[in-house]
Amino acid sequence: MVPLLLVLLLALLLFGAGFALKALWIVAAIVLAIWLLGFVVRSAGAGGKRGRWYRW
């Protein structure tokens, strides 16, 4: 009974980790897309120079 519970717990843990990693990959892809769009849509600053679209 104990080995069965350990196997089920391990399977649940690995499923949770796999889901979290997949979610992190999706978030990373969205952030990368927004970051790349920022280079396209950045506005012109004073003197005609193109400024940064972010504030850090």
C-alpha positions as CSV (number, residue, x, y, z in Angstrom):
1,M,0.0,0.0,0.0
2,V,2.8,2.5,0.9
3,P,4.7,1.9,-2.4
4,L,1.5,2.5,-4.4
5,L,0.9,5.8,-2.5
6,L,4.5,6.8,-3.1
7,V,4.1,6.1,-6.8
8,L,0.9,8.1,-7.0
9,L,2.4,11.0,-5.1
10,L,5.4,11.0,-7.4
11,A,3.2,11.0,-10.5
12,L,1.1,13.9,-9.0
13,L,4.3,15.8,-8.3
14,L,5.7,15.3,-11.8
15,F,2.4,16.2,-13.4
16,G,2.3,19.4,-11.3
17,A,5.9,20.3,-12.2
18,G,5.3,19.6,-15.9
19,F,2.2,21.8,-15.9
20,A,4.1,24.6,-14.1
21,L,7.0,24.4,-16.6
22,K,4.6,24.5,-19.5
23,A,2.9,27.6,-18.0
24,L,6.2,29.3,-17.5
25,W,7.2,28.6,-21.2
26,I,3.9,30.2,-22.3
27,V,4.5,33.3,-20.0
28,A,8.1,33.6,-21.3
29,A,6.9,33.5,-24.9
30,I,4.3,36.2,-24.3
31,V,6.9,38.4,-22.5
32,L,9.3,37.9,-25.4
33,A,6.6,38.9,-28.0
34,I,5.8,42.1,-26.0
35,W,9.5,42.9,-25.7
36,L,10.0,42.5,-29.4
37,L,6.9,44.5,-30.2
38,G,8.4,47.3,-28.1
39,F,11.3,47.8,-30.6
40,V,8.8,48.2,-33.4
41,V,6.4,50.6,-31.7
42,R,8.8,52.8,-29.7
43,S,8.2,56.5,-30.2
44,A,10.6,59.2,-31.3
45,G,12.1,61.2,-28.5
46,A,13.4,64.8,-28.4
47,G,15.6,65.7,-31.3
48,G,14.2,62.9,-33.5
49,K,16.1,60.2,-31.7
50,R,14.2,57.0,-31.0
51,G,13.7,56.6,-27.3
52,R,13.2,53.6,-25.1
53,W,9.6,52.4,-24.8
54,Y,10.3,51.1,-21.3
55,R,11.1,53.2,-18.2
56,W,13.9,51.3,-16.4
